[in-house]
Amino acid sequence: MLFVPCCRIFEIPNFPFMASAHFSLSLDSSSSSSTSLLNLQTQRTISGSTDKAKDFEKTQLRIPFSFRKKAVNLQMMASGKTPGLTQEATIDREDNADVFDDMKQRFLAFKKLKYMDNLEHFKKLADAQAPKFLVIACADSRVCPSAILGFQPGDAFTVRNIANLVPPYESGPTETKAALEFSVNTLNVENILIIGHSRCGGIQALMSMQGEGDSRSFIHNWVIVGKKAKESTKAVASNLHFDHQCQHCEKASINHSLERLLGYPWIEEKVRNGSLSLHGGYYDFVNCTFEKWTVDYGESRGKKEGSGIAVKNRSVW
């Protein structure tokens, strides 16, 4: 049994005797559940005597796996045992099961609270989709468009890549170009939204590259697509700290990608006739703000090719 001294992190509001409580934590290794339970045993002393029959109480706390793993290691050290390969493999398997158990619970909650409550909507989606948006976002795990902007199933056709870049129309085939063709020409989306974000690793890689980068690197071969954004950033912000240069490039690359979209003939045609709008968005997850703007096609058309785009309806949320 592992003994843990009383500390405020284990305070339980319904235990008025907490100030004089003594704790012991024991790992329930027989539990088959992926989230193990630890028994928190509290013993209180009343008037200098201990009544084990009445005053010894137990409660169970559900704790995260990371703490559970530390508790196991502490037990092994206390017993003089050294964790071996078999023991490490057991912990890793439990960790993996724990992750998928959480995922399972989230799915079951979605099924009960959203799917079953909106059954007719999901039946329609099973037959066809008609999203209003194509979203091009970064693959960064911190930037999930559905979580940030509340897109629901059927709302947005989404493609995610490193640094949310749009390749030139003339370049070879990519999954991003396939998504553009399908969403614009088949699904007839009405909006394309490119979402960039703060502290983008792809943009940092782009800004750190020397020349064309390492031709053996898949990352360099992809982010070089944003070369023009890097060049425009260096032209106006080379005197700034590297982090600020990256922040400037994160936004500049969005506008370069929006301009590049107008180089796709079937996109430009729909924008020109008003059936498709192009938008940029920038999610700052450091301060939790979202900046949004829309391409002003009329004003942009008068600009020299490669000189940038005009925007309108800029707002910060």
DRENNUDO-571777 format. One record per residue: x, y, z of N, C-alpha, C in turn. Coordinates in pm, whole numbers, padded with zeros to 5 digits, always signed. Example, Ala and Ser with C-alpha at 12.3 -4.5 7.8 and 13.67 -1.06 7.14 Angstrom:
BEGIN
+01319-00569+00780+01230-00450+00780+01320-00330+00780;+01285-00225+00708+01367-00106+00714+01290+00003+00787;
END
This chain:
BEGIN
+00085-00119+00000+00000+00000+00000+00088+00124+00000;+00054+00222-00081+00129+00346-00092+00066+00451-00004;+00144+00511+00085+00092+00613+00175+00127+00751+00123;+00026+00835+00118+00043+00973+00069+00002+01068+00179;+00086+01164+00215+00050+01258+00323-00066+01346+00283;-00137+01395+00381-00252+01483+00356-00206+01611+00288;-00277+01650+00184-00245+01776+00118-00372+01830+00057;-00371+01957+00022-00493+02024-00021-00547+01969-00152;-00461+01908-00233-00507+01858-00362-00609+01748-00349;-00615+01681-00229-00711+01574-00208-00830+01619-00125;-00846+01751-00107-00958+01798-00025-01091+01763-00089;-01184+01718-00006-01318+01683-00052-01417+01765+00030;-01499+01849-00035-01584+01942+00037-01674+01877+00142;-01719+01755+00121-01814+01693+00212-01746+01628+00333;-01615+01644+00343-01542+01587+00455-01501+01699+00550;-01584+01733+00651-01553+01844+00739-01434+01817+00828;-01393+01692+00840-01282+01658+00928-01149+01659+00854;-01145+01718+00736-01028+01707+00652-00901+01758+00718;-00913+01857+00802-00794+01916+00862-00717+01815+00946;-00786+01715+01004-00717+01617+01087-00720+01478+01025;-00736+01475+00893-00748+01345+00825-00612+01288+00790;-00607+01153+00787-00489+01081+00740-00531+00998+00620;-00443+00993+00520-00481+00929+00395-00391+00811+00364;-00448+00714+00298-00367+00609+00236-00427+00576+00102;-00340+00565+00000-00386+00534-00134-00344+00392-00169;-00437+00312-00217-00401+00177-00259-00451+00153-00399;-00365+00100-00484-00400+00075-00623-00478-00055-00635;-00594-00045-00697-00677-00164-00718-00632-00230-00847;-00534-00319-00838-00477-00381-00958-00567-00487-01017;-00671-00527-00943-00760-00632-00995-00867-00577-01085;-00878-00444-01090-00983-00383-01172-00953-00403-01319;-01055-00445-01394-01038-00465-01538-01070-00341-01616;-01120-00241-01547-01156-00116-01615-01031-00045-01662;-01039+00023-01778-00925+00094-01830-00890+00215-01745;-00985+00266-01668-00957+00375-01576-00962+00316-01437;-00846+00286-01379-00842+00220-01250-00894+00312-01141;-00931+00251-01032-00979+00327-00918-00879+00314-00805;-00857+00425-00739-00775+00421-00620-00866+00438-00501;-00840+00361-00398-00917+00375-00275-00854+00482-00189;-00931+00584-00160-00884+00688-00069-00943+00657+00067;-00857+00621+00160-00903+00585+00292-00874+00701+00387;-00976+00744+00457-00958+00853+00551-00987+00804+00691;-00903+00845+00784-00921+00805+00922-00914+00930+01008;-01016+00954+01086-01016+01074+01168-01010+01038+01316;-00949+01125+01390-00933+01105+01533-01027+01199+01607;-01107+01144+01697-01203+01224+01771-01169+01214+01919;-01146+01332+01980-01115+01341+02124-00999+01250+02162;-00899+01238+02071-00779+01163+02103-00793+01014+02087;-00908+00961+02048-00925+00817+02029-00974+00789+01889;-00949+00667+01845-00988+00628+01708-01091+00519+01712;-01203+00546+01651-01308+00444+01642-01304+00388+01502;-01235+00277+01484-01215+00222+01349-01345+00173+01288;-01435+00131+01368-01560+00075+01316-01649+00182+01257;-01651+00302+01323-01745+00405+01280-01677+00518+01205;-01551+00547+01239-01488+00667+01185-01388+00640+01072;-01377+00515+01031-01289+00482+00919-01375+00478+00792;-01355+00573+00704-01439+00586+00586-01356+00567+00461;-01422+00519+00358-01356+00500+00229-01438+00568+00119;-01366+00622+00024-01432+00670-00096-01340+00639-00213;-01391+00634-00330-01311+00602-00447-01302+00722-00537;-01180+00749-00583-01157+00860-00675-01114+00806-00809;-01170+00858-00913-01128+00822-01049-01015+00915-01087;-00900+00861-01118-00783+00944-01142-00727+00919-01280;-00652+01014-01335-00595+00996-01468-00486+00892-01468;-00461+00837-01588-00364+00728-01600-00224+00772-01562;-00187+00898-01591-00052+00944-01562-00019+00932-01414;-00117+00962-01326-00094+00949-01182-00090+00803-01143;-00176+00723-01209-00180+00581-01178-00045+00515-01208;+00015+00556-01321+00143+00500-01360+00251+00537-01260;+00250+00662-01211+00347+00704-01112+00330+00626-00982;+00205+00600-00945+00178+00526-00823+00236+00384-00832;+00222+00322-00951+00276+00188-00971+00428+00190-00957;+00492+00291-01018+00638+00300-01011+00685+00321-00868;+00611+00404-00791+00647+00428-00652+00635+00300-00570;+00532+00222-00598+00516+00095-00528+00632+00002-00557;+00675-00002-00683+00785-00089-00719+00914-00047-00651;+00938+00086-00646+01059+00134-00582+01056+00104-00433;+00939+00119-00372+00927+00094-00229+00950-00053-00195;+00916-00142-00289+00933-00285-00266+01070-00335-00310;+01152-00244-00366+01285-00283-00411+01287-00348-00546;+01174-00348-00616+01166-00411-00748+01197-00310-00857;+01259-00355-00963+01289-00269-01077+01195-00304-01191;+01124-00205-01246+01032-00235-01358+01107-00299-01473;+01055-00410-01521+01118-00480-01632+01044-00455-01761;+01090-00518-01867+01028-00498-01998+00884-00543-01999;+00855-00655-01930+00718-00707-01926+00626-00609-01855;+00675-00553-01745+00593-00458-01669+00570-00331-01749;+00674-00282-01820+00658-00162-01901+00557-00185-02012;+00563-00302-02075+00469-00334-02184+00327-00336-02132;+00308-00386-02009+00174-00390-01949+00120-00249-01929;+00205-00161-01878+00164-00022-01858+00127+00043-01989;+00210+00021-02094+00182+00082-02224+00050+00033-02281;+00022-00096-02264-00105-00150-02316-00223-00088-02242;-00206-00069-02110-00314-00007-02033-00334+00137-02078;-00222+00207-02104-00230+00345-02149-00307+00353-02280;-00275+00264-02375-00342+00262-02504-00490+00233-02489;-00522+00135-02402-00662+00101-02378-00735+00218-02315;-00667+00290-02227-00727+00404-02160-00765+00512-02260;-00677+00539-02359-00705+00639-02462-00828+00601-02543;-00838+00475-02583-00951+00434-02664-01079+00420-02581;-01066+00396-02452-01185+00394-02368-01246+00533-02361;-01160+00636-02347-01209+00774-02348-01277+00806-02481;-01214+00762-02590-01270+00785-02723-01406+00717-02737;-01415+00596-02686-01541+00521-02690-01651+00597-02617;-01618+00648-02499-01718+00721-02421-01764+00848-02492;-01670+00915-02558-01707+01036-02632-01798+01002-02749;-01767+00889-02817-01853+00848-02929-01992+00811-02881;-02000+00737-02771-02131+00697-02719-02211+00818-02675;-02142+00919-02621-02211+01043-02582-02263+01115-02706;-02182+01120-02814-02226+01180-02940-02348+01105-02995;-02342+00974-02991-02452+00893-03044-02581+00920-02968;-02571+00928-02836-02690+00946-02754-02743+01089-02759;-02653+01187-02747-02695+01325-02730-02713+01401-02861;-02645+01357-02968-02656+01429-03095-02721+01344-03204;-02666+01226-03227-02716+01144-03337-02862+01104-03315;-02892+01047-03199-03027+00999-03175-03128+01114-03163;-03082+01228-03112-03171+01343-03099-03196+01413-03232;-03111+01386-03332-03126+01448-03464-03126+01341-03573;-03202+01239-03549-03199+01121-03636-03238+01153-03779;-03338+01236-03798-03382+01270-03933-03272+01343-04010;-03204+01432-03940-03095+01506-04004-02984+01411-04049;-02947+01317-03964-02840+01225-03998-02884+01125-04105;-03013+01094-04112-03063+01009-04219-03049+01080-04354;-03076+01210-04355-03059+01288-04478-02912+01293-04519;-02824+01310-04419-02681+01314-04448-02632+01180-04502;-02696+01072-04460-02657+00940-04510-02681+00928-04660;-02779+01003-04711-02811+00997-04853-02726+01094-04936;-02696+01211-04880-02619+01312-04955-02570+01419-04861;-02464+01489-04903-02414+01603-04827-02426+01729-04912;-02451+01841-04847-02461+01968-04917-02401+02078-04829;-02272+02069-04801-02208+02169-04714-02203+02306-04779;-02209+02409-04697-02199+02546-04745-02053+02590-04756;-01965+02522-04682-01826+02564-04672-01729+02455-04719;-01621+02499-04782-01499+02421-04790-01402+02490-04695;-01351+02416-04600-01254+02471-04505-01117+02409-04533;-01018+02496-04551-00880+02451-04565-00807+02496-04439;-00768+02400-04357-00708+02432-04228-00578+02355-04210;-00503+02394-04109-00377+02327-04079-00404+02194-04009;-00311+02101-04026-00325+01970-03962-00290+01974-03813;-00245+02088-03764-00207+02104-03624-00320+02057-03532;-00286+01975-03431-00387+01916-03343-00459+02019-03258;-00402+02140-03247-00462+02246-03165-00564+02329-03243;-00579+02298-03371-00660+02384-03458-00765+02301-03529;-00863+02254-03454-00972+02175-03512-01088+02267-03548;-01117+02287-03676-01222+02382-03717-01358+02352-03654;-01393+02226-03642-01524+02191-03586-01532+02231-03439;-01423+02211-03366-01423+02246-03224-01421+02396-03204;-01344+02468-03286-01327+02613-03268-01448+02690-03319;-01498+02653-03435-01605+02730-03500-01741+02661-03496;-01747+02545-03435-01876+02481-03413-01939+02418-03535;-01860+02384-03635-01917+02314-03751-01975+02180-03708;-02094+02151-03755-02160+02024-03726-02151+01933-03848;-02174+01803-03832-02170+01713-03947-02259+01764-04061;-02200+01774-04179-02273+01824-04295-02252+01971-04323;-02189+02044-04231-02171+02189-04248-02054+02226-04338;-01943+02152-04325-01820+02194-04392-01744+02074-04447;-01710+02082-04575-01618+01987-04635-01479+02037-04597;-01397+01952-04538-01273+02000-04477-01152+01925-04528;-01048+02001-04561-00918+01942-04594-00815+02010-04506;-00726+01930-04448-00623+01984-04360-00486+01939-04408;-00395+02034-04410-00258+02002-04450-00160+02086-04367;-00033+02060-04382+00066+02136-04308+00063+02282-04353;+00037+02372-04258+00038+02518-04281-00077+02569-04367;-00183+02489-04382-00303+02531-04455-00273+02601-04588;-00190+02539-04669-00146+02599-04795-00230+02552-04914;-00239+02639-05014-00304+02604-05141-00196+02605-05248;-00173+02492-05314-00070+02486-05419-00118+02556-05547;-00025+02597-05633-00064+02661-05759-00145+02566-05848;-00231+02623-05928-00314+02543-06019-00228+02463-06115;-00115+02519-06156-00032+02456-06257+00051+02340-06204;+00063+02327-06072+00147+02221-06015+00078+02085-06026;+00147+01981-05981+00094+01846-05993-00022+01821-05898;-00080+01701-05906-00197+01669-05824-00163+01657-05676;-00252+01707-05593-00241+01693-05448-00381+01669-05392;-00388+01624-05266-00519+01601-05205-00595+01732-05187;-00523+01842-05168-00588+01973-05152-00657+02015-05282;-00590+01993-05393-00649+02028-05523-00768+01938-05555;-00759+01811-05516-00873+01721-05535-00993+01766-05453;-00967+01811-05330-01075+01860-05243-01137+01986-05300;-01054+02073-05356-01106+02195-05419-01197+02160-05537;-01151+02071-05622-01230+02034-05741-01363+01971-05701;-01359+01878-05607-01482+01807-05568-01580+01901-05498;-01531+01981-05404-01622+02065-05326-01682+02178-05409;-01602+02234-05499-01650+02348-05580-01735+02301-05697;-01691+02198-05766-01761+02157-05888-01869+02053-05868;-01860+01975-05762-01961+01871-05738-02055+01909-05624;-01998+01950-05511-02081+01987-05395-02136+02129-05406;-02074+02210-05491-02117+02349-05511-02120+02429-05379;-02010+02420-05305-02002+02500-05183-02012+02648-05218;-02059+02726-05124-02075+02869-05147-01962+02952-05088;-01882+02890-05001-01774+02962-04935-01650+02874-04924;-01534+02934-04945-01407+02869-04913-01342+02951-04803;-01310+02885-04694-01249+02951-04579-01113+02887-04552;-01007+02968-04562-00872+02921-04529-00839+02970-04389;-00807+02876-04300-00780+02911-04160-00633+02889-04127;-00565+02998-04094-00428+02990-04041-00432+03004-03890;-00316+02995-03829-00317+03001-03681-00181+03042-03626;-00181+03076-03500-00059+03119-03430+00036+03001-03410;+00164+03032-03399+00269+02933-03369+00263+02810-03459;+00248+02836-03587+00237+02728-03686+00374+02668-03714;+00390+02540-03688+00516+02473-03711+00555+02469-03857;+00456+02460-03946+00484+02458-04089+00543+02591-04136;+00486+02699-04086+00538+02832-04122+00677+02852-04062;+00699+02804-03941+00832+02814-03880+00935+02739-03963;+00896+02622-04013+00986+02545-04100+01017+02622-04227;+00914+02684-04285+00931+02764-04406+01026+02881-04382;+01005+02952-04273+01086+03070-04244+01230+03032-04206;+01251+02910-04161+01385+02865-04120+01466+02806-04234;+01400+02775-04344+01467+02709-04456+01571+02799-04521;+01680+02738-04561+01781+02808-04640+01759+02776-04787;+01732+02878-04866+01707+02856-05008+01583+02773-05031;+01599+02667-05110+01487+02579-05142+01469+02468-05039;+01554+02465-04936+01543+02365-04832+01605+02232-04873;+01580+02132-04793+01632+01997-04816+01539+01922-04909;+01586+01888-05027+01502+01821-05127+01458+01682-05082;+01526+01627-04980+01489+01495-04929+01378+01502-04825;+01345+01623-04782+01244+01641-04677+01106+01660-04736;+01012+01575-04698+00874+01592-04742+00818+01724-04693;+00855+01763-04571+00805+01889-04514+00853+02007-04597;+00984+02011-04626+01037+02123-04705+00977+02128-04844;+00959+02009-04904+00902+02004-05039+00758+02052-05042;+00690+02045-04927+00552+02094-04922+00546+02242-04885;+00614+02284-04779+00598+02422-04733+00660+02523-04829;+00745+02476-04921+00800+02567-05021+00689+02628-05106;+00570+02566-05102+00451+02621-05169+00424+02763-05118;+00460+02789-04992+00438+02922-04934+00555+03017-04950;+00642+02990-05046+00763+03069-05065+00734+03218-05084;+00631+03252-05160+00600+03393-05185+00562+03466-05056;+00492+03395-04968+00456+03455-04839+00582+03482-04757;+00677+03391-04763+00804+03411-04693+00878+03531-04750;+00884+03540-04881+00955+03651-04946+00892+03786-04913;+00760+03792-04913+00693+03919-04881+00713+03955-04735;+00720+03855-04649+00745+03879-04506+00886+03932-04485;+00984+03869-04549+01123+03913-04536+01141+04055-04588;+01061+04091-04688+01073+04224-04748+01028+04335-04654;+00933+04305-04566+00879+04411-04480+00905+04390-04332;+00950+04269-04292+00962+04241-04149+01095+04174-04112;+01196+04189-04197+01323+04121-04171+01393+04172-04046;+01357+04292-04002+01420+04350-03883+01353+04305-03754;+01243+04232-03765+01170+04187-03647+01227+04056-03593;+01192+04026-03468+01230+03899-03407+01170+03785-03491;+01237+03670-03491+01193+03557-03573+01047+03519-03544;+01008+03520-03417+00870+03483-03383+00770+03579-03447;+00805+03708-03451+00715+03806-03512+00715+03794-03664;+00829+03754-03719+00832+03728-03863+00738+03612-03897;+00743+03509-03815+00656+03393-03838+00509+03432-03828;+00476+03515-03729+00338+03559-03712+00292+03637-03835;+00378+03723-03887+00346+03798-04008+00324+03703-04125;+00413+03603-04138+00403+03509-04249+00279+03421-04239;+00239+03388-04116+00117+03306-04096-00004+03373-04161;-00013+03505-04147-00125+03578-04206-00103+03603-04355;+00021+03635-04390+00051+03661-04532+00025+03538-04617;+00056+03420-04563+00038+03296-04642-00109+03269-04670;-00197+03311-04577-00341+03295-04600-00383+03376-04722;-00339+03501-04727-00377+03587-04841-00313+03540-04971;-00192+03488-04964-00129+03434-05085-00207+03312-05135;-00256+03231-05042-00336+03115-05082-00471+03158-05140;-00530+03261-05081-00657+03313-05135-00636+03367-05276;-00527+03439-05297-00496+03489-05430-00473+03373-05527;-00409+03269-05477-00380+03153-05561-00509+03082-05604;-00611+03084-05515-00740+03023-05551-00799+03086-05676;-00776+03217-05694-00830+03285-05811-00758+03243-05940;-00649+03168-05923-00580+03114-06040-00640+02983-06089;-00736+02928-06014-00810+02809-06059-00928+02859-06143;-00933+02831-06272-01034+02889-06361-01177+02871-06312;-01211+02752-06268-01349+02725-06226-01381+02790-06092;-01281+02821-06011-01305+02897-05889-01323+03045-05922;-01235+03096-06005-01243+03238-06043-01376+03269-06111;-01424+03176-06193-01551+03197-06264-01667+03209-06165;-01668+03122-06065-01778+03125-05968-01769+03247-05876;-01648+03288-05845-01632+03409-05764-01680+03530-05844;-01647+03532-05972-01685+03643-06058-01836+03654-06072;-01907+03541-06083-02053+03549-06098-02127+03553-05965;-02053+03552-05854-02115+03572-05723-02167+03448-05654;-02140+03330-05710-02190+03208-05647-02091+03147-05547;-01973+03206-05539-01870+03156-05447-01795+03273-05386;-01774+03267-05254-01699+03370-05184-01575+03308-05118;-01468+03387-05113-01342+03341-05054-01314+03418-04926;-01277+03346-04822-01256+03408-04691-01125+03360-04629;-01067+03448-04548-00951+03411-04469-00985+03416-04322;-00919+03333-04245-00940+03334-04100-00809+03306-04029;-00789+03368-03914-00666+03348-03837-00703+03324-03692;-00669+03205-03644-00699+03166-03507-00574+03182-03420;-00580+03273-03326-00471+03294-03231-00507+03217-03104;-00447+03097-03087-00485+03016-02971-00410+03057-02845;-00317+03153-02857-00251+03206-02738-00347+03298-02663;-00418+03382-02738-00512+03478-02679-00658+03441-02705;-00680+03331-02776-00814+03285-02813-00893+03396-02882;-00842+03439-02996-00914+03533-03081-00920+03474-03222;-01019+03518-03298-01033+03471-03436-01058+03593-03524;-00970+03610-03622-00983+03721-03717-01034+03667-03849;-01132+03734-03906-01194+03687-04030-01201+03801-04131;-01180+03769-04258-01194+03868-04364-01239+03799-04493;-01286+03879-04589-01339+03827-04716-01267+03893-04832;-01240+03817-04935-01176+03871-05055-01273+03964-05128;-01227+04084-05158-01304+04178-05239-01264+04156-05385;-01343+04076-05454-01305+04038-05589-01298+04157-05683;-01394+04248-05671-01396+04364-05760-01270+04448-05748;-01227+04471-05626-01106+04551-05604-00981+04472-05639;-00984+04342-05612-00867+04259-05639-00841+04245-05789;-00949+04247-05867-00936+04226-06012-00853+04336-06077;-00857+04455-06018-00780+04566-06075-00634+04564-06037;-00595+04473-05949-00456+04465-05906-00372+04385-06005;-00244+04419-06008-00151+04345-06091-00134+04204-06034;-00127+04103-06121-00113+03965-06075+00011+03951-05987;-00009+03891-05871+00101+03871-05779+00122+03985-05682;+00041+04089-05695+00057+04206-05606-00033+04199-05484;-00105+04090-05467-00190+04075-05350-00338+04088-05383;-00419+04077-05280-00564+04086-05296-00619+04198-05209;-00736+04244-05244-00808+04341-05161-00906+04263-05074;-00924+04308-04950-01015+04238-04859-01119+04334-04804;-01225+04277-04752-01333+04355-04693-01393+04277-04576;-01485+04341-04505-01558+04277-04396-01465+04211-04294;-01359+04282-04259-01265+04228-04159-01323+04246-04019;-01314+04142-03940-01364+04150-03801-01282+04059-03713;-01282+04089-03583-01211+04008-03485-01311+03961-03380;-01312+03833-03353-01407+03776-03256-01334+03743-03127;
END
